[in-house]
Amino acid sequence: MGIKTEYGEPVKEAQYRGKFKTVGDVEHGRIIRLYVEEGLSMDKIARQLERSTKTPHSHIKRHNKAVERSGFCPTCRRVKSKYESEFAIR
């Protein structure tokens, strides 16, 4: 029949933690895409996502460290981002 089943890690959703909301995998992928593809500044990304300016900065930094360490970003891999193995630089 040619049926192939593929299992991967489940995509992590954002969670409310009292006063703040965590960043889910989809939002992380969106931050990287907005920064790399559209060339938006941290401030513009933060405004689009209704987050603080520190949020995009910390996720871009975390993404680049993961790519440097492992050759890919596990968060981006879970959402099948084309930037999973690329540094988020402009």
PyMOL Python script that loads the backbone (N, CA, C, O; Angstrom):
from pymol import cmd

cmd.read_pdbstr("""\
ATOM      1  N   MET A   1       0.807  -1.192   0.000  1.00  0.00           N
ATOM      2  CA  MET A   1       0.000   0.000   0.000  1.00  0.00           C
ATOM      3  C   MET A   1       0.856   1.264   0.000  1.00  0.00           C
ATOM      4  O   MET A   1       0.403   2.303  -0.481  1.00  0.00           O
ATOM      5  N   GLY A   2       2.043   1.209   0.509  1.00  0.00           N
ATOM      6  CA  GLY A   2       2.918   2.365   0.512  1.00  0.00           C
ATOM      7  C   GLY A   2       2.581   3.412   1.565  1.00  0.00           C
ATOM      8  O   GLY A   2       2.939   4.578   1.400  1.00  0.00           O
ATOM      9  N   ILE A   3       1.911   3.031   2.627  1.00  0.00           N
ATOM     10  CA  ILE A   3       1.559   3.986   3.683  1.00  0.00           C
ATOM     11  C   ILE A   3       2.734   4.099   4.644  1.00  0.00           C
ATOM     12  O   ILE A   3       3.257   3.100   5.139  1.00  0.00           O
ATOM     13  N   LYS A   4       3.132   5.337   4.893  1.00  0.00           N
ATOM     14  CA  LYS A   4       4.238   5.580   5.805  1.00  0.00           C
ATOM     15  C   LYS A   4       3.741   6.498   6.918  1.00  0.00           C
ATOM     16  O   LYS A   4       3.263   7.600   6.651  1.00  0.00           O
ATOM     17  N   THR A   5       3.852   6.050   8.142  1.00  0.00           N
ATOM     18  CA  THR A   5       3.441   6.858   9.287  1.00  0.00           C
ATOM     19  C   THR A   5       4.665   7.530   9.874  1.00  0.00           C
ATOM     20  O   THR A   5       5.686   6.890  10.123  1.00  0.00           O
ATOM     21  N   GLU A   6       4.548   8.826  10.088  1.00  0.00           N
ATOM     22  CA  GLU A   6       5.654   9.589  10.634  1.00  0.00           C
ATOM     23  C   GLU A   6       5.222  10.220  11.946  1.00  0.00           C
ATOM     24  O   GLU A   6       4.171  10.856  12.018  1.00  0.00           O
ATOM     25  N   TYR A   7       6.018  10.048  12.966  1.00  0.00           N
ATOM     26  CA  TYR A   7       5.717  10.645  14.264  1.00  0.00           C
ATOM     27  C   TYR A   7       6.769  11.693  14.574  1.00  0.00           C
ATOM     28  O   TYR A   7       7.953  11.502  14.296  1.00  0.00           O
ATOM     29  N   GLY A   8       6.340  12.778  15.138  1.00  0.00           N
ATOM     30  CA  GLY A   8       7.255  13.827  15.533  1.00  0.00           C
ATOM     31  C   GLY A   8       6.809  14.368  16.876  1.00  0.00           C
ATOM     32  O   GLY A   8       5.792  13.953  17.431  1.00  0.00           O
ATOM     33  N   GLU A   9       7.580  15.287  17.373  1.00  0.00           N
ATOM     34  CA  GLU A   9       7.203  15.908  18.637  1.00  0.00           C
ATOM     35  C   GLU A   9       5.960  16.755  18.440  1.00  0.00           C
ATOM     36  O   GLU A   9       5.815  17.410  17.407  1.00  0.00           O
ATOM     37  N   PRO A  10       5.065  16.752  19.409  1.00  0.00           N
ATOM     38  CA  PRO A  10       3.869  17.600  19.283  1.00  0.00           C
ATOM     39  C   PRO A  10       4.230  19.072  19.390  1.00  0.00           C
ATOM     40  O   PRO A  10       5.156  19.450  20.107  1.00  0.00           O
ATOM     41  N   VAL A  11       3.488  19.890  18.668  1.00  0.00           N
ATOM     42  CA  VAL A  11       3.699  21.343  18.700  1.00  0.00           C
ATOM     43  C   VAL A  11       3.234  21.866  20.050  1.00  0.00           C
ATOM     44  O   VAL A  11       2.137  21.547  20.507  1.00  0.00           O
ATOM     45  N   LYS A  12       4.078  22.670  20.681  1.00  0.00           N
ATOM     46  CA  LYS A  12       3.741  23.233  21.996  1.00  0.00           C
ATOM     47  C   LYS A  12       2.949  24.517  21.812  1.00  0.00           C
ATOM     48  O   LYS A  12       3.335  25.406  21.054  1.00  0.00           O
ATOM     49  N   GLU A  13       1.847  24.590  22.515  1.00  0.00           N
ATOM     50  CA  GLU A  13       0.972  25.763  22.467  1.00  0.00           C
ATOM     51  C   GLU A  13       1.389  26.772  23.531  1.00  0.00           C
ATOM     52  O   GLU A  13       2.002  26.406  24.534  1.00  0.00           O
ATOM     53  N   ALA A  14       1.053  28.045  23.310  1.00  0.00           N
ATOM     54  CA  ALA A  14       1.282  29.073  24.317  1.00  0.00           C
ATOM     55  C   ALA A  14       0.393  28.786  25.516  1.00  0.00           C
ATOM     56  O   ALA A  14      -0.723  28.288  25.370  1.00  0.00           O
ATOM     57  N   GLN A  15       0.901  29.109  26.717  1.00  0.00           N
ATOM     58  CA  GLN A  15       0.135  28.874  27.938  1.00  0.00           C
ATOM     59  C   GLN A  15       0.085  30.146  28.762  1.00  0.00           C
ATOM     60  O   GLN A  15       1.049  30.909  28.816  1.00  0.00           O
ATOM     61  N   TYR A  16      -1.049  30.361  29.402  1.00  0.00           N
ATOM     62  CA  TYR A  16      -1.169  31.490  30.329  1.00  0.00           C
ATOM     63  C   TYR A  16      -0.575  31.084  31.660  1.00  0.00           C
ATOM     64  O   TYR A  16      -0.917  30.042  32.220  1.00  0.00           O
ATOM     65  N   ARG A  17       0.315  31.917  32.156  1.00  0.00           N
ATOM     66  CA  ARG A  17       0.984  31.660  33.434  1.00  0.00           C
ATOM     67  C   ARG A  17       0.762  32.852  34.368  1.00  0.00           C
ATOM     68  O   ARG A  17       1.699  33.583  34.687  1.00  0.00           O
ATOM     69  N   GLY A  18      -0.451  33.033  34.789  1.00  0.00           N
ATOM     70  CA  GLY A  18      -0.753  34.144  35.689  1.00  0.00           C
ATOM     71  C   GLY A  18      -0.724  35.470  34.971  1.00  0.00           C
ATOM     72  O   GLY A  18      -1.657  35.807  34.242  1.00  0.00           O
ATOM     73  N   LYS A  19       0.337  36.223  35.168  1.00  0.00           N
ATOM     74  CA  LYS A  19       0.433  37.575  34.605  1.00  0.00           C
ATOM     75  C   LYS A  19       0.946  37.606  33.168  1.00  0.00           C
ATOM     76  O   LYS A  19       0.868  38.647  32.516  1.00  0.00           O
ATOM     77  N   PHE A  20       1.461  36.504  32.668  1.00  0.00           N
ATOM     78  CA  PHE A  20       2.003  36.517  31.315  1.00  0.00           C
ATOM     79  C   PHE A  20       1.626  35.251  30.564  1.00  0.00           C
ATOM     80  O   PHE A  20       1.146  34.282  31.152  1.00  0.00           O
ATOM     81  N   LYS A  21       1.850  35.275  29.261  1.00  0.00           N
ATOM     82  CA  LYS A  21       1.560  34.145  28.382  1.00  0.00           C
ATOM     83  C   LYS A  21       2.870  33.693  27.746  1.00  0.00           C
ATOM     84  O   LYS A  21       3.633  34.509  27.230  1.00  0.00           O
ATOM     85  N   THR A  22       3.124  32.392  27.787  1.00  0.00           N
ATOM     86  CA  THR A  22       4.344  31.874  27.170  1.00  0.00           C
ATOM     87  C   THR A  22       4.223  31.960  25.646  1.00  0.00           C
ATOM     88  O   THR A  22       3.130  32.134  25.108  1.00  0.00           O
ATOM     89  N   VAL A  23       5.337  31.837  24.977  1.00  0.00           N
ATOM     90  CA  VAL A  23       5.356  31.852  23.514  1.00  0.00           C
ATOM     91  C   VAL A  23       5.311  30.411  23.034  1.00  0.00           C
ATOM     92  O   VAL A  23       6.158  29.600  23.409  1.00  0.00           O
ATOM     93  N   GLY A  24       4.334  30.096  22.216  1.00  0.00           N
ATOM     94  CA  GLY A  24       4.211  28.752  21.656  1.00  0.00           C
ATOM     95  C   GLY A  24       5.123  28.577  20.452  1.00  0.00           C
ATOM     96  O   GLY A  24       5.747  29.529  19.984  1.00  0.00           O
ATOM     97  N   ASP A  25       5.190  27.354  19.963  1.00  0.00           N
ATOM     98  CA  ASP A  25       6.056  27.035  18.828  1.00  0.00           C
ATOM     99  C   ASP A  25       5.678  27.805  17.564  1.00  0.00           C
ATOM    100  O   ASP A  25       6.549  28.292  16.842  1.00  0.00           O
ATOM    101  N   VAL A  26       4.381  27.912  17.304  1.00  0.00           N
ATOM    102  CA  VAL A  26       3.929  28.613  16.095  1.00  0.00           C
ATOM    103  C   VAL A  26       4.336  30.080  16.151  1.00  0.00           C
ATOM    104  O   VAL A  26       4.777  30.647  15.151  1.00  0.00           O
ATOM    105  N   GLU A  27       4.187  30.692  17.320  1.00  0.00           N
ATOM    106  CA  GLU A  27       4.559  32.098  17.465  1.00  0.00           C
ATOM    107  C   GLU A  27       6.073  32.278  17.341  1.00  0.00           C
ATOM    108  O   GLU A  27       6.530  33.265  16.766  1.00  0.00           O
ATOM    109  N   HIS A  28       6.848  31.344  17.871  1.00  0.00           N
ATOM    110  CA  HIS A  28       8.309  31.394  17.726  1.00  0.00           C
ATOM    111  C   HIS A  28       8.692  31.358  16.245  1.00  0.00           C
ATOM    112  O   HIS A  28       9.514  32.149  15.784  1.00  0.00           O
ATOM    113  N   GLY A  29       8.084  30.430  15.515  1.00  0.00           N
ATOM    114  CA  GLY A  29       8.346  30.342  14.074  1.00  0.00           C
ATOM    115  C   GLY A  29       7.980  31.618  13.349  1.00  0.00           C
ATOM    116  O   GLY A  29       8.669  32.035  12.418  1.00  0.00           O
ATOM    117  N   ARG A  30       6.898  32.232  13.775  1.00  0.00           N
ATOM    118  CA  ARG A  30       6.458  33.492  13.163  1.00  0.00           C
ATOM    119  C   ARG A  30       7.452  34.617  13.461  1.00  0.00           C
ATOM    120  O   ARG A  30       7.741  35.438  12.590  1.00  0.00           O
ATOM    121  N   ILE A  31       7.972  34.656  14.682  1.00  0.00           N
ATOM    122  CA  ILE A  31       8.976  35.668  15.047  1.00  0.00           C
ATOM    123  C   ILE A  31      10.185  35.550  14.128  1.00  0.00           C
ATOM    124  O   ILE A  31      10.656  36.551  13.588  1.00  0.00           O
ATOM    125  N   ILE A  32      10.688  34.338  13.949  1.00  0.00           N
ATOM    126  CA  ILE A  32      11.870  34.115  13.101  1.00  0.00           C
ATOM    127  C   ILE A  32      11.559  34.508  11.656  1.00  0.00           C
ATOM    128  O   ILE A  32      12.370  35.169  11.008  1.00  0.00           O
ATOM    129  N   ARG A  33      10.405  34.113  11.154  1.00  0.00           N
ATOM    130  CA  ARG A  33      10.023  34.450   9.774  1.00  0.00           C
ATOM    131  C   ARG A  33       9.907  35.952   9.576  1.00  0.00           C
ATOM    132  O   ARG A  33      10.414  36.481   8.587  1.00  0.00           O
ATOM    133  N   LEU A  34       9.253  36.647  10.491  1.00  0.00           N
ATOM    134  CA  LEU A  34       9.094  38.104  10.372  1.00  0.00           C
ATOM    135  C   LEU A  34      10.450  38.809  10.389  1.00  0.00           C
ATOM    136  O   LEU A  34      10.658  39.796   9.683  1.00  0.00           O
ATOM    137  N   TYR A  35      11.354  38.295  11.193  1.00  0.00           N
ATOM    138  CA  TYR A  35      12.678  38.909  11.303  1.00  0.00           C
ATOM    139  C   TYR A  35      13.521  38.659  10.054  1.00  0.00           C
ATOM    140  O   TYR A  35      14.148  39.580   9.531  1.00  0.00           O
ATOM    141  N   VAL A  36      13.535  37.423   9.579  1.00  0.00           N
ATOM    142  CA  VAL A  36      14.387  37.059   8.446  1.00  0.00           C
ATOM    143  C   VAL A  36      13.774  37.466   7.112  1.00  0.00           C
ATOM    144  O   VAL A  36      14.406  38.164   6.320  1.00  0.00           O
ATOM    145  N   GLU A  37      12.540  37.028   6.866  1.00  0.00           N
ATOM    146  CA  GLU A  37      11.893  37.255   5.572  1.00  0.00           C
ATOM    147  C   GLU A  37      11.469  38.695   5.359  1.00  0.00           C
ATOM    148  O   GLU A  37      11.763  39.294   4.324  1.00  0.00           O
ATOM    149  N   GLU A  38      10.781  39.243   6.339  1.00  0.00           N
ATOM    150  CA  GLU A  38      10.214  40.575   6.164  1.00  0.00           C
ATOM    151  C   GLU A  38      11.124  41.682   6.681  1.00  0.00           C
ATOM    152  O   GLU A  38      10.869  42.861   6.435  1.00  0.00           O
ATOM    153  N   GLY A  39      12.176  41.314   7.392  1.00  0.00           N
ATOM    154  CA  GLY A  39      13.148  42.293   7.869  1.00  0.00           C
ATOM    155  C   GLY A  39      12.594  43.261   8.897  1.00  0.00           C
ATOM    156  O   GLY A  39      13.074  44.389   9.010  1.00  0.00           O
ATOM    157  N   LEU A  40      11.588  42.832   9.647  1.00  0.00           N
ATOM    158  CA  LEU A  40      10.989  43.718  10.640  1.00  0.00           C
ATOM    159  C   LEU A  40      11.904  43.879  11.843  1.00  0.00           C
ATOM    160  O   LEU A  40      12.666  42.975  12.189  1.00  0.00           O
ATOM    161  N   SER A  41      11.817  45.037  12.472  1.00  0.00           N
ATOM    162  CA  SER A  41      12.594  45.292  13.680  1.00  0.00           C
ATOM    163  C   SER A  41      11.958  44.580  14.862  1.00  0.00           C
ATOM    164  O   SER A  41      10.821  44.115  14.776  1.00  0.00           O
ATOM    165  N   MET A  42      12.686  44.494  15.956  1.00  0.00           N
ATOM    166  CA  MET A  42      12.156  43.861  17.170  1.00  0.00           C
ATOM    167  C   MET A  42      10.882  44.577  17.621  1.00  0.00           C
ATOM    168  O   MET A  42       9.913  43.945  18.041  1.00  0.00           O
ATOM    169  N   ASP A  43      10.907  45.897  17.525  1.00  0.00           N
ATOM    170  CA  ASP A  43       9.758  46.702  17.952  1.00  0.00           C
ATOM    171  C   ASP A  43       8.522  46.403  17.104  1.00  0.00           C
ATOM    172  O   ASP A  43       7.423  46.252  17.638  1.00  0.00           O
ATOM    173  N   LYS A  44       8.698  46.318  15.794  1.00  0.00           N
ATOM    174  CA  LYS A  44       7.564  46.040  14.901  1.00  0.00           C
ATOM    175  C   LYS A  44       7.025  44.620  15.095  1.00  0.00           C
ATOM    176  O   LYS A  44       5.815  44.399  15.045  1.00  0.00           O
ATOM    177  N   ILE A  45       7.918  43.670  15.314  1.00  0.00           N
ATOM    178  CA  ILE A  45       7.488  42.295  15.578  1.00  0.00           C
ATOM    179  C   ILE A  45       6.700  42.263  16.889  1.00  0.00           C
ATOM    180  O   ILE A  45       5.635  41.650  16.964  1.00  0.00           O
ATOM    181  N   ALA A  46       7.223  42.917  17.905  1.00  0.00           N
ATOM    182  CA  ALA A  46       6.561  42.946  19.208  1.00  0.00           C
ATOM    183  C   ALA A  46       5.168  43.567  19.108  1.00  0.00           C
ATOM    184  O   ALA A  46       4.221  43.075  19.720  1.00  0.00           O
ATOM    185  N   ARG A  47       5.047  44.630  18.348  1.00  0.00           N
ATOM    186  CA  ARG A  47       3.732  45.269  18.184  1.00  0.00           C
ATOM    187  C   ARG A  47       2.759  44.353  17.448  1.00  0.00           C
ATOM    188  O   ARG A  47       1.588  44.271  17.821  1.00  0.00           O
ATOM    189  N   GLN A  48       3.228  43.664  16.409  1.00  0.00           N
ATOM    190  CA  GLN A  48       2.357  42.748  15.658  1.00  0.00           C
ATOM    191  C   GLN A  48       1.853  41.612  16.536  1.00  0.00           C
ATOM    192  O   GLN A  48       0.701  41.194  16.417  1.00  0.00           O
ATOM    193  N   LEU A  49       2.708  41.116  17.410  1.00  0.00           N
ATOM    194  CA  LEU A  49       2.358  39.975  18.253  1.00  0.00           C
ATOM    195  C   LEU A  49       1.782  40.396  19.598  1.00  0.00           C
ATOM    196  O   LEU A  49       1.394  39.554  20.408  1.00  0.00           O
ATOM    197  N   GLU A  50       1.730  41.705  19.832  1.00  0.00           N
ATOM    198  CA  GLU A  50       1.271  42.256  21.108  1.00  0.00           C
ATOM    199  C   GLU A  50       2.085  41.695  22.272  1.00  0.00           C
ATOM    200  O   GLU A  50       1.546  41.168  23.246  1.00  0.00           O
ATOM    201  N   ARG A  51       3.384  41.828  22.132  1.00  0.00           N
ATOM    202  CA  ARG A  51       4.347  41.350  23.122  1.00  0.00           C
ATOM    203  C   ARG A  51       5.310  42.475  23.469  1.00  0.00           C
ATOM    204  O   ARG A  51       5.293  43.535  22.844  1.00  0.00           O
ATOM    205  N   SER A  52       6.148  42.237  24.469  1.00  0.00           N
ATOM    206  CA  SER A  52       7.190  43.205  24.790  1.00  0.00           C
ATOM    207  C   SER A  52       8.298  43.089  23.750  1.00  0.00           C
ATOM    208  O   SER A  52       8.388  42.077  23.055  1.00  0.00           O
ATOM    209  N   THR A  53       9.135  44.106  23.637  1.00  0.00           N
ATOM    210  CA  THR A  53      10.224  44.067  22.655  1.00  0.00           C
ATOM    211  C   THR A  53      11.281  43.036  23.038  1.00  0.00           C
ATOM    212  O   THR A  53      12.063  42.608  22.189  1.00  0.00           O
ATOM    213  N   LYS A  54      11.310  42.641  24.290  1.00  0.00           N
ATOM    214  CA  LYS A  54      12.284  41.636  24.730  1.00  0.00           C
ATOM    215  C   LYS A  54      11.943  40.242  24.182  1.00  0.00           C
ATOM    216  O   LYS A  54      12.839  39.422  23.982  1.00  0.00           O
ATOM    217  N   THR A  55      10.666  39.975  23.942  1.00  0.00           N
ATOM    218  CA  THR A  55      10.236  38.652  23.480  1.00  0.00           C
ATOM    219  C   THR A  55      10.873  38.257  22.152  1.00  0.00           C
ATOM    220  O   THR A  55      11.492  37.196  22.079  1.00  0.00           O
ATOM    221  N   PRO A  56      10.747  39.078  21.084  1.00  0.00           N
ATOM    222  CA  PRO A  56      11.402  38.672  19.824  1.00  0.00           C
ATOM    223  C   PRO A  56      12.915  38.562  19.974  1.00  0.00           C
ATOM    224  O   PRO A  56      13.535  37.656  19.417  1.00  0.00           O
ATOM    225  N   HIS A  57      13.499  39.473  20.717  1.00  0.00           N
ATOM    226  CA  HIS A  57      14.950  39.459  20.906  1.00  0.00           C
ATOM    227  C   HIS A  57      15.400  38.149  21.549  1.00  0.00           C
ATOM    228  O   HIS A  57      16.355  37.530  21.079  1.00  0.00           O
ATOM    229  N   SER A  58      14.731  37.720  22.609  1.00  0.00           N
ATOM    230  CA  SER A  58      15.147  36.497  23.300  1.00  0.00           C
ATOM    231  C   SER A  58      14.897  35.255  22.441  1.00  0.00           C
ATOM    232  O   SER A  58      15.669  34.299  22.513  1.00  0.00           O
ATOM    233  N   HIS A  59      13.839  35.249  21.634  1.00  0.00           N
ATOM    234  CA  HIS A  59      13.574  34.080  20.793  1.00  0.00           C
ATOM    235  C   HIS A  59      14.526  33.994  19.606  1.00  0.00           C
ATOM    236  O   HIS A  59      14.910  32.897  19.200  1.00  0.00           O
ATOM    237  N   ILE A  60      14.901  35.113  19.057  1.00  0.00           N
ATOM    238  CA  ILE A  60      15.896  35.117  17.969  1.00  0.00           C
ATOM    239  C   ILE A  60      17.240  34.639  18.502  1.00  0.00           C
ATOM    240  O   ILE A  60      17.935  33.854  17.857  1.00  0.00           O
ATOM    241  N   LYS A  61      17.594  35.123  19.685  1.00  0.00           N
ATOM    242  CA  LYS A  61      18.849  34.718  20.308  1.00  0.00           C
ATOM    243  C   LYS A  61      18.832  33.217  20.626  1.00  0.00           C
ATOM    244  O   LYS A  61      19.815  32.518  20.380  1.00  0.00           O
ATOM    245  N   ARG A  62      17.717  32.728  21.172  1.00  0.00           N
ATOM    246  CA  ARG A  62      17.574  31.311  21.501  1.00  0.00           C
ATOM    247  C   ARG A  62      17.628  30.440  20.239  1.00  0.00           C
ATOM    248  O   ARG A  62      18.234  29.369  20.239  1.00  0.00           O
ATOM    249  N   HIS A  63      16.992  30.909  19.175  1.00  0.00           N
ATOM    250  CA  HIS A  63      16.996  30.200  17.894  1.00  0.00           C
ATOM    251  C   HIS A  63      18.429  30.055  17.381  1.00  0.00           C
ATOM    252  O   HIS A  63      18.855  28.959  17.019  1.00  0.00           O
ATOM    253  N   ASN A  64      19.161  31.155  17.351  1.00  0.00           N
ATOM    254  CA  ASN A  64      20.535  31.134  16.834  1.00  0.00           C
ATOM    255  C   ASN A  64      21.450  30.240  17.664  1.00  0.00           C
ATOM    256  O   ASN A  64      22.309  29.551  17.115  1.00  0.00           O
ATOM    257  N   LYS A  65      21.268  30.246  18.994  1.00  0.00           N
ATOM    258  CA  LYS A  65      22.086  29.374  19.848  1.00  0.00           C
ATOM    259  C   LYS A  65      21.789  27.905  19.567  1.00  0.00           C
ATOM    260  O   LYS A  65      22.702  27.079  19.542  1.00  0.00           O
ATOM    261  N   ALA A  66      20.518  27.578  19.356  1.00  0.00           N
ATOM    262  CA  ALA A  66      20.147  26.190  19.056  1.00  0.00           C
ATOM    263  C   ALA A  66      20.739  25.742  17.725  1.00  0.00           C
ATOM    264  O   ALA A  66      21.233  24.620  17.613  1.00  0.00           O
ATOM    265  N   VAL A  67      20.694  26.610  16.717  1.00  0.00           N
ATOM    266  CA  VAL A  67      21.261  26.281  15.399  1.00  0.00           C
ATOM    267  C   VAL A  67      22.775  26.102  15.510  1.00  0.00           C
ATOM    268  O   VAL A  67      23.345  25.201  14.896  1.00  0.00           O
ATOM    269  N   GLU A  68      23.411  26.951  16.286  1.00  0.00           N
ATOM    270  CA  GLU A  68      24.862  26.857  16.473  1.00  0.00           C
ATOM    271  C   GLU A  68      25.235  25.561  17.203  1.00  0.00           C
ATOM    272  O   GLU A  68      26.206  24.896  16.843  1.00  0.00           O
ATOM    273  N   ARG A  69      24.465  25.217  18.214  1.00  0.00           N
ATOM    274  CA  ARG A  69      24.758  24.054  19.043  1.00  0.00           C
ATOM    275  C   ARG A  69      24.421  22.733  18.337  1.00  0.00           C
ATOM    276  O   ARG A  69      25.239  21.813  18.308  1.00  0.00           O
ATOM    277  N   SER A  70      23.216  22.648  17.772  1.00  0.00           N
ATOM    278  CA  SER A  70      22.729  21.369  17.243  1.00  0.00           C
ATOM    279  C   SER A  70      22.613  21.305  15.727  1.00  0.00           C
ATOM    280  O   SER A  70      22.435  20.227  15.161  1.00  0.00           O
ATOM    281  N   GLY A  71      22.711  22.442  15.077  1.00  0.00           N
ATOM    282  CA  GLY A  71      22.538  22.470  13.631  1.00  0.00           C
ATOM    283  C   GLY A  71      21.094  22.713  13.216  1.00  0.00           C
ATOM    284  O   GLY A  71      20.793  22.814  12.027  1.00  0.00           O
ATOM    285  N   PHE A  72      20.193  22.806  14.205  1.00  0.00           N
ATOM    286  CA  PHE A  72      18.788  23.104  13.923  1.00  0.00           C
ATOM    287  C   PHE A  72      18.117  23.631  15.192  1.00  0.00           C
ATOM    288  O   PHE A  72      18.616  23.439  16.301  1.00  0.00           O
ATOM    289  N   CYS A  73      16.998  24.287  15.009  1.00  0.00           N
ATOM    290  CA  CYS A  73      16.190  24.791  16.126  1.00  0.00           C
ATOM    291  C   CYS A  73      15.037  23.810  16.322  1.00  0.00           C
ATOM    292  O   CYS A  73      14.200  23.662  15.431  1.00  0.00           O
ATOM    293  N   PRO A  74      14.979  23.137  17.473  1.00  0.00           N
ATOM    294  CA  PRO A  74      13.910  22.152  17.685  1.00  0.00           C
ATOM    295  C   PRO A  74      12.512  22.760  17.639  1.00  0.00           C
ATOM    296  O   PRO A  74      11.567  22.103  17.205  1.00  0.00           O
ATOM    297  N   THR A  75      12.373  23.997  18.080  1.00  0.00           N
ATOM    298  CA  THR A  75      11.069  24.663  18.038  1.00  0.00           C
ATOM    299  C   THR A  75      10.629  24.863  16.598  1.00  0.00           C
ATOM    300  O   THR A  75       9.482  24.577  16.257  1.00  0.00           O
ATOM    301  N   CYS A  76      11.513  25.345  15.760  1.00  0.00           N
ATOM    302  CA  CYS A  76      11.194  25.543  14.344  1.00  0.00           C
ATOM    303  C   CYS A  76      10.948  24.201  13.648  1.00  0.00           C
ATOM    304  O   CYS A  76      10.110  24.106  12.751  1.00  0.00           O
ATOM    305  N   ARG A  77      11.673  23.179  14.062  1.00  0.00           N
ATOM    306  CA  ARG A  77      11.484  21.861  13.460  1.00  0.00           C
ATOM    307  C   ARG A  77      10.084  21.329  13.754  1.00  0.00           C
ATOM    308  O   ARG A  77       9.459  20.716  12.889  1.00  0.00           O
ATOM    309  N   ARG A  78       9.589  21.560  14.968  1.00  0.00           N
ATOM    310  CA  ARG A  78       8.252  21.079  15.324  1.00  0.00           C
ATOM    311  C   ARG A  78       7.168  21.722  14.461  1.00  0.00           C
ATOM    312  O   ARG A  78       6.152  21.091  14.171  1.00  0.00           O
ATOM    313  N   VAL A  79       7.380  22.984  14.047  1.00  0.00           N
ATOM    314  CA  VAL A  79       6.375  23.655  13.205  1.00  0.00           C
ATOM    315  C   VAL A  79       6.758  23.602  11.728  1.00  0.00           C
ATOM    316  O   VAL A  79       6.133  24.257  10.894  1.00  0.00           O
ATOM    317  N   LYS A  80       7.786  22.821  11.411  1.00  0.00           N
ATOM    318  CA  LYS A  80       8.241  22.620  10.029  1.00  0.00           C
ATOM    319  C   LYS A  80       8.591  23.932   9.321  1.00  0.00           C
ATOM    320  O   LYS A  80       8.223  24.154   8.168  1.00  0.00           O
ATOM    321  N   SER A  81       9.313  24.793  10.047  1.00  0.00           N
ATOM    322  CA  SER A  81       9.755  26.070   9.493  1.00  0.00           C
ATOM    323  C   SER A  81      10.933  25.848   8.552  1.00  0.00           C
ATOM    324  O   SER A  81      11.799  25.012   8.810  1.00  0.00           O
ATOM    325  N   LYS A  82      10.954  26.595   7.475  1.00  0.00           N
ATOM    326  CA  LYS A  82      12.082  26.462   6.534  1.00  0.00           C
ATOM    327  C   LYS A  82      13.364  27.056   7.115  1.00  0.00           C
ATOM    328  O   LYS A  82      14.437  26.891   6.536  1.00  0.00           O
ATOM    329  N   TYR A  83      13.264  27.745   8.249  1.00  0.00           N
ATOM    330  CA  TYR A  83      14.436  28.343   8.892  1.00  0.00           C
ATOM    331  C   TYR A  83      14.983  27.497  10.036  1.00  0.00           C
ATOM    332  O   TYR A  83      15.789  27.981  10.831  1.00  0.00           O
ATOM    333  N   GLU A  84      14.555  26.243  10.127  1.00  0.00           N
ATOM    334  CA  GLU A  84      14.955  25.407  11.249  1.00  0.00           C
ATOM    335  C   GLU A  84      16.473  25.233  11.364  1.00  0.00           C
ATOM    336  O   GLU A  84      16.988  25.059  12.468  1.00  0.00           O
ATOM    337  N   SER A  85      17.189  25.277  10.248  1.00  0.00           N
ATOM    338  CA  SER A  85      18.640  25.090  10.316  1.00  0.00           C
ATOM    339  C   SER A  85      19.404  26.325   9.828  1.00  0.00           C
ATOM    340  O   SER A  85      20.581  26.236   9.478  1.00  0.00           O
ATOM    341  N   GLU A  86      18.736  27.457   9.810  1.00  0.00           N
ATOM    342  CA  GLU A  86      19.375  28.711   9.384  1.00  0.00           C
ATOM    343  C   GLU A  86      19.439  29.687  10.540  1.00  0.00           C
ATOM    344  O   GLU A  86      18.531  29.755  11.369  1.00  0.00           O
ATOM    345  N   PHE A  87      20.525  30.442  10.583  1.00  0.00           N
ATOM    346  CA  PHE A  87      20.654  31.495  11.585  1.00  0.00           C
ATOM    347  C   PHE A  87      19.675  32.620  11.237  1.00  0.00           C
ATOM    348  O   PHE A  87      19.469  32.939  10.066  1.00  0.00           O
ATOM    349  N   ALA A  88      19.084  33.206  12.259  1.00  0.00           N
ATOM    350  CA  ALA A  88      18.161  34.334  12.068  1.00  0.00           C
ATOM    351  C   ALA A  88      18.977  35.615  12.034  1.00  0.00           C
ATOM    352  O   ALA A  88      19.147  36.296  13.046  1.00  0.00           O
ATOM    353  N   ILE A  89      19.477  35.925  10.844  1.00  0.00           N
ATOM    354  CA  ILE A  89      20.250  37.149  10.635  1.00  0.00           C
ATOM    355  C   ILE A  89      19.716  37.836   9.388  1.00  0.00           C
ATOM    356  O   ILE A  89      19.065  37.224   8.541  1.00  0.00           O
ATOM    357  N   ARG A  90      20.008  39.109   9.304  1.00  0.00           N
ATOM    358  CA  ARG A  90      19.572  39.842   8.108  1.00  0.00           C
ATOM    359  C   ARG A  90      20.771  40.298   7.332  1.00  0.00           C
ATOM    360  O   ARG A  90      20.626  40.935   6.289  1.00  0.00           O
TER     361      ARG A  90
END
""", "prot")
cmd.dss("prot")
cmd.show_as("cartoon", "prot")
cmd.util.cbc("prot")
cmd.orient("prot")
